[in-house]
Amino acid sequence: MNNSIQSRLIFSASVVLFCFLGLAGVVLDAAYQKGAQNALNDRLQIHLYSILGKAEISRANKLVMPTNLSEPRFSQLSSGLYAYIFDLNGEMVWRSTSSIGKLIEPIKRLKLGQKAYIKNHPGRQESVALHYKATLENEHSQQKTFEFVVIESTSSVDYQIAGFRSVLWQWLGGIGLILIILQFWIIRVSLRPLRHIVDDLESIQTGDAKYLDNDYSHELKEVANTLNKLIDNERTHLKRYRNTLADLAHSLKTPLSVLTGIYEKENLSQDDKKVIENQTLLMRQMVDYQLQKAAAKGHQTLAKPLDVELIVSQIIDSLNKVYADKSLKVIKDIEPNLLFNAEKGDVFELFGNLLDNAFKWANTIVEVSVKKVTNDSSSSIEITIEDDGVGICDDEIENVLKRGIRADESVHGHGIGLAVVNELVSLYKGTLTSGQSRLGGQKWTIVFPKN
């Protein structure tokens, strides 16, 4: 069996169907056999009562039976229906014409009024015998006890059962075949939405479509939505990579042109060497910045939820060691067990850049606050980082956070970290605002939608 879901479902359903039909056939066959056997026993009992009704006791206390019975088969040789009457000594006192040549033995242990059905084999023909002991009384109040035996061949019953079995298994086989065809059609129709998704994915791969259609069954809508999110993430990443390469290529044009012009000079002055050093440092900063932007993954549909408090604590512990000489006081107000679906590297990059700037410019205090904010329709995560340093002028904030900023346009002392933070916040569909802290320094506020 291959890995096809359709083949597996058809195979499993067929096995269940065959087991059910087989079990049903066995049960129906057993029920019909029992019914046929009961019908045979009932016929034997009717024949017995017929013989009892004809049997009489003469004045001489002898059994008297009519020449012909109501059932004509009793008068036909080897008809399959036989009758015998025995006295208490086990002597045969009467037999039907049909029983000539077929001898049986009575059951002497039978009690008066007791019946016994016995399967026997007179000759080679299977049959069922009904033994019954009864007492006859004549008009002179004379009584005599006899054992009555009626035997009928089971050949007619066996023929009926064989015919029933043939018809039963033919019908069950036909029904099984029809049901297999029907379930094959039902499974194909039920799996059609999966084939639609495959076709739509192929259309996306060939460029004929951008996203999966939403016209799927209820069970597959979430799958389609998740795939659309993954497709959107991949396109966003690809677009960001292309933008990053374009920004890098554009940013490197000017310093490369400067270096080329200096390289063409025969003698390099100290100023030329200084320019080369500055331009080399500038290109390194550009490359670092663009690489950090390209490394940011943004919102991931299948990202594992991260413990924000644990990550922030790790970053603060590291920065306390780096800036140990400043002996800064760090105040943390982080909501316990607050989880955020994001890439771990992005979260470290975001908090690392903001906290590093706060530690770098703070005089004595750094405050970090992370909490969940809930309103009537949605919830969000609010991050606030403040310090008591010199802060950033309002007219410089826009340049620091501008997308695609060149490193030489960054505010001195703040490097490229804030531009990366702005890029990350945008990737996670959040908002980044700047303002003056109540501590006197810089205040950054980030709000992310809770996913």
MOVENVEN-V638185 format. One record per backbone hydrogen bond with DSSP energy under -0.5 kcal/mol. CO is the residue of the C=O (numbers start at 1). NH is the residue of the N-H. If there is no record, write none. Layout:
co=CO nh=NH
co=CO nh=NH
//
This chain:
co=4 nh=8
co=5 nh=9
co=6 nh=10
co=7 nh=11
co=8 nh=12
co=9 nh=13
co=10 nh=14
co=11 nh=15
co=12 nh=16
co=13 nh=17
co=14 nh=18
co=15 nh=19
co=16 nh=20
co=17 nh=21
co=18 nh=22
co=19 nh=23
co=20 nh=24
co=21 nh=25
co=22 nh=26
co=23 nh=27
co=24 nh=28
co=25 nh=29
co=26 nh=30
co=27 nh=31
co=28 nh=32
co=29 nh=33
co=30 nh=34
co=31 nh=35
co=32 nh=36
co=33 nh=37
co=34 nh=38
co=35 nh=39
co=36 nh=40
co=37 nh=41
co=38 nh=42
co=39 nh=43
co=40 nh=44
co=41 nh=45
co=42 nh=46
co=43 nh=47
co=44 nh=48
co=45 nh=49
co=46 nh=50
co=47 nh=51
co=48 nh=52
co=49 nh=53
co=50 nh=54
co=51 nh=54
co=51 nh=55
co=56 nh=64
co=58 nh=61
co=62 nh=58
co=64 nh=56
co=70 nh=72
co=71 nh=74
co=72 nh=75
co=73 nh=76
co=74 nh=98
co=76 nh=79
co=80 nh=153
co=82 nh=151
co=83 nh=96
co=84 nh=149
co=85 nh=93
co=85 nh=94
co=86 nh=147
co=87 nh=90
co=91 nh=87
co=94 nh=85
co=96 nh=99
co=97 nh=100
co=98 nh=78
co=99 nh=102
co=101 nh=103
co=106 nh=108
co=107 nh=110
co=111 nh=114
co=114 nh=133
co=116 nh=118
co=116 nh=131
co=118 nh=120
co=118 nh=129
co=120 nh=127
co=121 nh=123
co=122 nh=125
co=124 nh=126
co=126 nh=154
co=127 nh=120
co=128 nh=152
co=129 nh=118
co=129 nh=131
co=130 nh=150
co=131 nh=116
co=132 nh=134
co=132 nh=148
co=133 nh=113
co=134 nh=146
co=136 nh=144
co=138 nh=141
co=142 nh=138
co=144 nh=136
co=146 nh=134
co=146 nh=148
co=147 nh=86
co=148 nh=132
co=149 nh=84
co=150 nh=130
co=151 nh=82
co=152 nh=128
co=154 nh=158
co=155 nh=159
co=156 nh=160
co=157 nh=161
co=158 nh=162
co=159 nh=163
co=160 nh=164
co=161 nh=165
co=162 nh=166
co=163 nh=167
co=164 nh=168
co=165 nh=169
co=166 nh=170
co=167 nh=171
co=168 nh=172
co=169 nh=173
co=170 nh=174
co=171 nh=175
co=172 nh=176
co=173 nh=177
co=174 nh=178
co=175 nh=179
co=176 nh=180
co=177 nh=181
co=178 nh=182
co=179 nh=183
co=180 nh=184
co=181 nh=185
co=182 nh=186
co=183 nh=187
co=184 nh=188
co=185 nh=189
co=186 nh=190
co=187 nh=191
co=189 nh=192
co=191 nh=194
co=191 nh=195
co=192 nh=196
co=193 nh=197
co=194 nh=198
co=195 nh=199
co=196 nh=200
co=197 nh=201
co=198 nh=202
co=199 nh=203
co=200 nh=204
co=201 nh=205
co=202 nh=206
co=203 nh=207
co=203 nh=208
co=203 nh=209
co=204 nh=207
co=214 nh=216
co=217 nh=220
co=217 nh=221
co=218 nh=221
co=218 nh=222
co=220 nh=224
co=221 nh=225
co=222 nh=226
co=223 nh=227
co=224 nh=228
co=225 nh=229
co=226 nh=230
co=227 nh=231
co=228 nh=232
co=229 nh=233
co=230 nh=234
co=231 nh=235
co=232 nh=236
co=233 nh=237
co=234 nh=238
co=235 nh=239
co=236 nh=240
co=237 nh=241
co=238 nh=242
co=239 nh=243
co=240 nh=244
co=241 nh=245
co=242 nh=246
co=243 nh=247
co=244 nh=248
co=245 nh=249
co=246 nh=250
co=247 nh=251
co=248 nh=252
co=249 nh=253
co=250 nh=253
co=250 nh=254
co=251 nh=255
co=252 nh=256
co=253 nh=257
co=254 nh=258
co=255 nh=259
co=256 nh=260
co=257 nh=261
co=258 nh=262
co=259 nh=263
co=260 nh=264
co=262 nh=265
co=267 nh=269
co=269 nh=273
co=270 nh=274
co=271 nh=275
co=272 nh=276
co=273 nh=277
co=274 nh=278
co=275 nh=279
co=276 nh=280
co=277 nh=281
co=278 nh=282
co=279 nh=283
co=280 nh=284
co=281 nh=285
co=282 nh=286
co=283 nh=287
co=284 nh=288
co=285 nh=289
co=286 nh=290
co=287 nh=291
co=288 nh=292
co=289 nh=293
co=290 nh=294
co=291 nh=295
co=292 nh=296
co=293 nh=296
co=300 nh=303
co=304 nh=342
co=306 nh=308
co=306 nh=340
co=307 nh=311
co=308 nh=312
co=309 nh=313
co=310 nh=314
co=311 nh=315
co=312 nh=316
co=313 nh=317
co=314 nh=318
co=315 nh=319
co=316 nh=320
co=317 nh=321
co=318 nh=322
co=319 nh=323
co=321 nh=324
co=323 nh=326
co=323 nh=327
co=324 nh=327
co=328 nh=330
co=329 nh=331
co=329 nh=366
co=330 nh=332
co=331 nh=368
co=333 nh=370
co=335 nh=338
co=337 nh=339
co=338 nh=308
co=340 nh=306
co=340 nh=342
co=343 nh=347
co=344 nh=348
co=345 nh=349
co=346 nh=350
co=347 nh=351
co=348 nh=352
co=349 nh=353
co=350 nh=354
co=351 nh=355
co=352 nh=356
co=353 nh=357
co=354 nh=358
co=355 nh=359
co=356 nh=360
co=357 nh=361
co=358 nh=362
co=364 nh=329
co=365 nh=388
co=366 nh=331
co=367 nh=386
co=368 nh=333
co=369 nh=384
co=370 nh=335
co=371 nh=382
co=373 nh=380
co=378 nh=375
co=379 nh=450
co=380 nh=373
co=381 nh=383
co=381 nh=448
co=382 nh=371
co=383 nh=446
co=384 nh=369
co=385 nh=444
co=386 nh=367
co=387 nh=441
co=393 nh=396
co=393 nh=397
co=394 nh=397
co=394 nh=398
co=396 nh=400
co=397 nh=401
co=398 nh=402
co=402 nh=405
co=406 nh=409
co=407 nh=410
co=411 nh=414
co=411 nh=415
co=414 nh=417
co=414 nh=418
co=416 nh=420
co=417 nh=421
co=418 nh=422
co=419 nh=423
co=420 nh=424
co=421 nh=425
co=422 nh=426
co=423 nh=427
co=424 nh=428
co=425 nh=430
co=426 nh=429
co=427 nh=299
co=431 nh=447
co=433 nh=445
co=435 nh=443
co=437 nh=440
co=441 nh=437
co=442 nh=387
co=443 nh=435
co=444 nh=385
co=445 nh=433
co=446 nh=383
co=447 nh=431
co=448 nh=381
//
